[in-house]
């Protein structure tokens, strides 16, 4: 909690607590993200010829409006990156300086760690200190203004849920997600959750224990192997290379994967947007690999983090709204959590398959998280990253 003239400001730093961070030389993963320019930054960049050359009004995400930094070759690295070093490091925009920490504003302020960053966990700065520094930059007044705007959105969402008789308390959703942690790592359990999400009947404002009972009594009809294959293939079925997921491997090589015909083709990505083919995989040969004890432990820890993120709850709210409140919020939330668990399981299995492995341990799940978390934090949500 921070205190100001209007009383306490609720701030959640728990995801950063106990984590350290060090920027890795020649990584530059963050330089593959296209940062927006805040209004004052846009004015500063456009006024300086050296900086203006890297400004564009076209963002790779059609939902983002306003100025941003160009990508080299339209889908390579940031315009200002050369030899994996930033040419304007002292002038880099806010979102570059904040990485790997994100500040999300919903009904409170919550800070998240981008777990695709390989520097997290290395000896270095305390992420909690980095986060507190970001909050000081914003200042109490700005944070309160952002909270008021986001709070209205969440209040409207809750009102719409109640009127449609699909509302659940946020705490009941998270308690149910926590109670179903083991099911989310098991094929039959995942099938139950996904089937419940599509066919369940849940009363408004059900306690978590009733939601969990309904899930566990659901007949598991969803074919998770088929869903994983379809969703995993669609993940790479994009013509715009700038929209493909980025995987930074253990050697700090930037990798992208694209569906070409019936194959998932892997490429090494260069700063200028150039690509070099490195692999070709038949997606039918990629199975959800069995998880050992270490893999399950790592998966459960990560899904616990996802379950605690306000931006993920905001994503479930976004889905509920886009589906016109036809499904109970518990079904939407747990369905989204299960789909993300399945996506992570498939990505970890895909990367392990490329290395000729036939099972998953903690290191393989960790690689899946590196491949996955940046995309998860980029999902549409109500509320806002600032």
C-alpha positions as MATLAB code, in Angstrom:
seq = 'XXXXXXXXXXXXXXXXXXXXXXXXXXXXXXXXXXXXXXXXXXXXXXXXXXXXXXXXXXXXXXXXXXXXXXXXXXXXXXXXXXXXXXXXXXXXXXXXXXXXXXXXXXXXXXXXXXXXXXXXXXXXXXXXXXXXXXXXXXXXXXXXXXXXXXXXXXXXXXXXXXXXXXXXXXXXXXXXXXXXXXXXXXXXXXXXXXXXXXXXXXXXXXXXXXXXXXXXXXXXXXXXXXXXXXXXXXXXXXXXXXXXXXXXXXXXXXXXXXXXXXXXXXXXXXXXXXXXXXXXXXXXXXXXXXXXXXXXXXXXXXXXXXXXXXXXXXXXXXXXXXXXXXXXXXXXXXXXXXXXXXXXXXXXXXXXXXXXXXXXXXXXXXXXXXXXXXXXXXXXXXXXXX';
ca = [
       0.000    0.000    0.000;
       1.088    3.540   -0.821;
      -0.559    6.448    0.918;
      -1.569    9.747   -0.535;
      -3.969   12.564    0.239;
      -6.947   10.384   -0.802;
      -6.061    7.421    1.401;
      -4.186    4.228    0.635;
      -3.361    3.306   -2.943;
      -3.477   -0.471   -3.411;
      -0.309   -1.753   -5.081;
       0.561   -5.429   -5.514;
       4.280   -6.173   -5.885;
       4.055   -9.856   -4.949;
       5.070  -11.195   -8.377;
       8.334   -9.241   -8.168;
       9.090  -10.139   -4.570;
      12.141  -12.351   -4.129;
      13.173  -12.116   -7.792;
      16.439  -10.646   -9.042;
      17.356   -9.499  -12.529;
      20.409   -8.804  -14.662;
      20.411   -7.661  -18.280;
      22.254  -10.234  -20.432;
      24.791   -9.008  -22.974;
      23.731   -9.751  -26.583;
      20.225  -10.861  -25.603;
      18.147   -7.875  -26.830;
      14.872   -9.800  -26.604;
      13.154   -6.607  -25.501;
      14.358   -4.942  -28.717;
      12.044   -7.240  -30.673;
       9.044   -5.677  -28.937;
       7.740   -2.572  -30.684;
       7.346    0.078  -27.985;
       4.699    2.748  -28.131;
       5.818    6.331  -27.557;
       4.096    8.249  -24.794;
       2.843   11.707  -25.870;
       5.790   13.579  -24.361;
       8.205   11.037  -25.863;
       6.673   11.404  -29.304;
       7.164   15.168  -29.181;
      10.778   14.723  -28.074;
      11.540   12.108  -30.719;
       9.955   14.036  -33.583;
      11.841   17.184  -32.618;
      15.231   15.456  -32.844;
      16.288   14.433  -36.405;
      18.434   11.624  -34.982;
      15.450   10.140  -33.166;
      12.731   11.087  -35.662;
      14.061    8.653  -38.281;
      12.972    5.768  -36.082;
       9.374    6.923  -35.472;
       6.389    5.365  -37.217;
       2.607    5.605  -36.986;
       2.228    1.922  -37.880;
       2.307   -0.586  -35.046;
       2.440   -4.339  -35.614;
      -0.691   -4.600  -33.462;
      -3.703   -3.033  -35.164;
      -5.179   -2.317  -31.724;
      -2.351    0.083  -30.851;
      -2.846    3.612  -32.132;
      -0.303    6.428  -32.158;
       3.443    6.690  -32.572;
       5.870    3.831  -32.008;
       9.424    2.882  -32.939;
      10.032    1.288  -36.324;
      11.120   -2.295  -36.757;
      13.943   -2.949  -39.181;
      12.777   -4.777  -42.273;
       9.200   -4.381  -40.927;
       9.596   -7.422  -38.652;
      13.204   -7.364  -37.420;
      14.551   -5.621  -34.370;
      14.115   -2.052  -33.211;
      15.303    0.586  -35.675;
      17.900    1.753  -33.175;
      19.512   -1.635  -32.488;
      22.936   -2.331  -34.030;
      25.048   -5.336  -33.157;
      22.500   -6.066  -30.420;
      23.311   -2.779  -28.708;
      20.939    0.171  -28.406;
      22.151    3.270  -30.279;
      19.961    5.590  -28.182;
      20.239    3.886  -24.802;
      20.119    7.130  -22.829;
      17.064    8.302  -24.788;
      15.172    5.017  -25.019;
      11.411    5.193  -24.370;
       9.644    4.387  -21.132;
       8.508    0.900  -22.152;
      12.083   -0.043  -23.039;
      13.386    1.184  -19.690;
      10.660   -0.633  -17.775;
      11.332   -4.086  -19.271;
      11.073   -6.767  -17.867;
       8.556   -5.204  -15.468;
       5.006   -4.297  -16.517;
       2.630   -2.061  -14.584;
      -1.016   -3.086  -14.930;
      -3.876   -0.942  -13.698;
      -7.250   -2.521  -13.036;
      -9.095   -2.208   -9.726;
      -5.613   -1.822   -8.198;
      -2.035   -1.378   -9.435;
      -0.202   -4.647   -9.985;
       3.334   -5.201  -11.272;
       4.235   -8.245  -13.362;
       7.543   -9.803  -14.398;
       7.968  -10.818  -18.048;
       9.218  -14.375  -17.586;
      10.340  -14.631  -21.210;
      13.327  -12.555  -20.066;
      16.262  -14.878  -19.335;
      17.805  -12.257  -17.054;
      15.157  -12.851  -14.390;
      16.588  -15.032  -11.651;
      20.200  -14.035  -12.291;
      22.101  -12.199   -9.528;
      21.597   -8.480   -9.939;
      18.951   -5.880   -9.163;
      15.972   -6.714   -7.014;
      12.928   -6.621   -9.291;
      10.862   -5.219   -6.461;
      13.190   -2.192   -6.329;
      12.881   -1.781  -10.101;
       9.110   -1.842   -9.750;
       9.067    0.700   -6.946;
      11.249    2.971   -9.064;
       8.717    2.793  -11.900;
       5.891    3.703   -9.539;
       7.855    6.705   -8.282;
       8.311    7.859  -11.891;
       4.556    7.761  -12.450;
       3.755    9.545   -9.223;
       0.733    9.189   -7.005;
      -1.499   11.544   -9.013;
      -0.959    9.757  -12.351;
      -1.565    6.342  -10.796;
      -4.796    7.515   -9.190;
      -6.047    8.954  -12.488;
      -5.269    5.689  -14.270;
      -6.996    3.730  -11.508;
     -10.157    5.793  -11.763;
     -10.388    5.194  -15.505;
      -9.680    1.463  -15.242;
     -11.928    1.087  -12.221;
     -14.884    2.396  -14.210;
     -14.257   -0.248  -16.881;
     -14.147   -3.050  -14.323;
     -17.262   -1.702  -12.570;
     -19.150   -1.663  -15.877;
     -18.013   -5.210  -16.563;
     -19.229   -6.465  -13.182;
     -22.566   -4.681  -13.723;
     -22.974   -6.338  -17.125;
     -22.176   -9.752  -15.627;
     -24.768   -9.327  -12.908;
     -27.443   -8.232  -15.352;
     -26.703  -11.322  -17.479;
     -26.642  -13.576  -14.375;
     -23.111  -14.802  -15.099;
     -21.186  -12.970  -12.365;
     -18.674  -14.520   -9.973;
     -16.446  -12.881   -7.406;
     -12.832  -12.507   -8.483;
     -11.704  -14.340   -5.344;
     -13.904  -17.351   -6.155;
     -12.370  -17.581   -9.652;
      -8.851  -17.581   -8.282;
      -9.676  -19.975   -5.472;
     -11.174  -22.382   -8.015;
      -8.158  -22.015  -10.288;
      -5.848  -22.745   -7.350;
      -7.864  -25.791   -6.261;
      -7.746  -27.197   -9.808;
      -3.981  -26.800  -10.093;
      -3.310  -30.537  -10.382;
      -6.074  -31.033  -12.978;
      -4.503  -28.356  -15.175;
      -1.387  -30.521  -15.599;
      -3.235  -33.733  -16.354;
      -4.758  -34.734  -19.685;
      -8.068  -35.915  -18.244;
      -8.236  -32.981  -15.853;
      -7.613  -30.481  -18.646;
     -10.309  -32.172  -20.709;
     -12.744  -31.830  -17.812;
     -12.022  -28.120  -17.377;
     -12.313  -27.412  -21.113;
     -15.546  -29.404  -21.373;
     -16.935  -27.581  -18.335;
     -16.030  -24.245  -19.912;
     -18.156  -25.084  -22.944;
     -21.073  -27.010  -21.448;
     -21.203  -26.251  -17.715;
     -24.131  -24.681  -15.934;
     -23.006  -22.526  -13.036;
     -25.166  -20.352  -10.820;
     -24.224  -16.721  -10.387;
     -22.027  -15.986   -7.362;
     -21.236  -19.640   -6.678;
     -18.574  -20.286   -4.031;
     -15.314  -21.718   -5.310;
     -15.993  -25.156   -3.805;
     -19.197  -25.487   -5.868;
     -17.406  -24.439   -9.045;
     -14.671  -27.001   -8.405;
     -17.254  -29.737   -7.729;
     -18.966  -29.004  -11.052;
     -15.658  -29.230  -12.887;
     -14.728  -32.540  -11.260;
     -18.146  -34.003  -12.037;
     -17.905  -33.049  -15.710;
     -17.416  -35.871  -18.184;
     -14.079  -35.224  -19.970;
     -15.081  -34.971  -23.633;
     -12.543  -32.493  -25.012;
      -9.758  -34.123  -27.067;
      -6.744  -32.232  -25.765;
      -4.242  -33.841  -28.177;
      -6.338  -32.685  -31.121;
      -6.852  -29.236  -29.621;
      -3.168  -28.853  -28.865;
      -2.286  -29.780  -32.448;
      -4.848  -27.408  -33.962;
      -4.047  -24.502  -31.653;
      -0.298  -25.091  -31.880;
      -0.407  -25.151  -35.669;
      -2.598  -22.046  -35.855;
      -0.086  -20.293  -33.597;
       2.400  -20.310  -36.483;
      -0.089  -19.869  -39.340;
       0.557  -16.147  -39.852;
       1.789  -14.419  -42.989;
       3.057  -11.336  -41.137;
       6.351  -12.413  -39.580;
       6.190   -9.572  -37.055;
       3.186  -11.266  -35.405;
       4.864  -14.647  -34.904;
       5.912  -15.627  -31.354;
       9.588  -15.067  -30.606;
      11.657  -17.669  -28.825;
      15.047  -16.689  -27.412;
      16.945  -19.963  -27.102;
      19.682  -20.854  -24.623;
      22.338  -19.536  -27.041;
      20.520  -16.176  -27.266;
      19.485  -16.866  -30.863;
      16.208  -15.259  -31.908;
      13.927  -17.913  -33.348;
      10.538  -17.807  -35.037;
       8.410  -20.635  -36.407;
       5.986  -20.443  -39.311;
       3.532  -22.864  -40.890;
       4.603  -23.435  -44.492;
       2.403  -25.919  -46.282;
       2.170  -28.921  -43.954;
       5.386  -28.172  -42.050;
       6.321  -25.896  -39.159;
       9.506  -24.274  -40.399;
      11.945  -22.763  -37.904;
      14.023  -19.691  -38.731;
      16.816  -17.742  -37.133;
      15.837  -14.080  -37.138;
      18.388  -11.332  -37.873;
      18.298   -7.697  -36.773;
      17.397   -6.519  -40.278;
      14.435   -8.889  -40.448;
      16.260  -11.473  -42.531;
      15.617  -15.147  -41.821;
      17.593  -18.364  -42.179;
      15.815  -21.715  -42.111;
      16.973  -23.972  -39.278;
      14.346  -26.704  -38.924;
      11.287  -28.302  -40.499;
       8.795  -30.240  -38.411;
       5.661  -32.220  -39.206;
       3.190  -30.983  -36.552;
       1.473  -34.383  -36.541;
       4.649  -35.779  -34.989;
       4.533  -33.356  -32.031;
       2.740  -34.936  -29.083;
       2.061  -33.640  -25.597;
       5.043  -35.168  -23.836;
       4.706  -36.765  -20.398;
       5.779  -34.556  -17.506;
       8.044  -35.708  -14.719;
       7.756  -34.455  -11.138;
      10.016  -31.446  -11.800;
       8.022  -30.469  -14.882;
       4.732  -30.648  -13.005;
       6.137  -28.591  -10.165;
       7.376  -25.895  -12.589;
       4.079  -25.910  -14.475;
       2.053  -25.587  -11.287;
       4.208  -22.711  -10.045;
       3.793  -20.860  -13.319;
       0.037  -21.415  -13.548;
      -0.184  -20.115   -9.985;
       1.491  -16.931  -11.185;
      -0.927  -16.645  -14.114;
      -3.878  -17.227  -11.781;
      -2.721  -14.327   -9.603;
      -2.304  -11.822  -12.454;
      -4.920   -9.101  -12.706;
      -4.216   -8.751  -16.433;
      -5.180  -12.414  -16.922;
      -8.414  -11.908  -15.017;
      -8.913   -8.865  -17.240;
      -8.348  -11.100  -20.263;
     -11.096  -13.453  -19.085;
     -13.334  -10.405  -18.677;
     -12.477   -9.336  -22.226;
     -13.434  -12.809  -23.508;
     -16.672  -12.804  -21.512;
     -17.622   -9.437  -22.981;
     -16.675  -10.453  -26.539;
     -18.912  -13.551  -26.150;
     -21.821  -11.271  -25.150;
     -21.987  -12.688  -21.605;
     -23.396  -15.989  -22.907;
     -21.175  -18.010  -20.558;
     -20.753  -17.837  -16.815;
     -17.604  -15.969  -15.838;
     -16.261  -19.052  -14.002;
     -16.508  -21.072  -17.220;
     -14.761  -18.359  -19.226;
     -12.019  -17.863  -16.653;
     -11.242  -21.535  -16.082;
     -11.486  -22.227  -19.807;
      -8.919  -19.509  -20.488;
      -6.652  -20.863  -17.749;
      -6.913  -24.387  -19.183;
      -6.257  -23.193  -22.726;
      -3.132  -21.398  -21.568;
      -1.957  -24.493  -19.704;
      -2.476  -26.533  -22.875;
      -0.644  -23.928  -24.989;
       2.337  -23.960  -22.623;
       2.390  -27.773  -22.516;
       2.374  -27.922  -26.313;
       5.092  -25.284  -26.736;
       7.334  -27.031  -24.210;
       6.706  -30.330  -26.005;
       7.402  -28.760  -29.401;
      10.755  -27.347  -28.289;
      11.665  -30.626  -26.604;
      10.695  -32.521  -29.789;
      13.133  -30.371  -31.774;
      15.867  -31.576  -29.424;
      14.855  -35.220  -29.746;
      13.497  -35.519  -26.189;
      10.564  -37.748  -25.283;
       9.585  -36.309  -21.890;
       9.488  -33.008  -20.036;
      11.480  -32.056  -16.954;
      11.744  -28.705  -15.190;
      14.255  -27.308  -17.774;
      11.915  -28.132  -20.680;
       8.944  -26.456  -19.001;
      11.161  -23.464  -18.261;
      11.930  -23.204  -21.989;
       8.223  -23.360  -22.707;
       7.651  -20.457  -20.304;
      10.392  -18.423  -22.021;
       8.580  -19.062  -25.313;
       5.135  -18.341  -23.874;
       5.017  -15.649  -21.209;
       5.612  -12.630  -23.440;
       2.623  -13.660  -25.543;
       0.473  -14.219  -22.470;
       1.205  -10.700  -21.205;
       0.220   -9.372  -24.639;
      -3.287  -10.881  -24.617;
      -6.198   -8.419  -24.912;
      -7.525   -7.391  -21.524;
      -9.704   -4.842  -19.820;
      -7.675   -2.475  -17.677;
      -4.393   -1.184  -19.045;
      -0.647   -1.586  -19.007;
       0.895    1.837  -18.485;
];
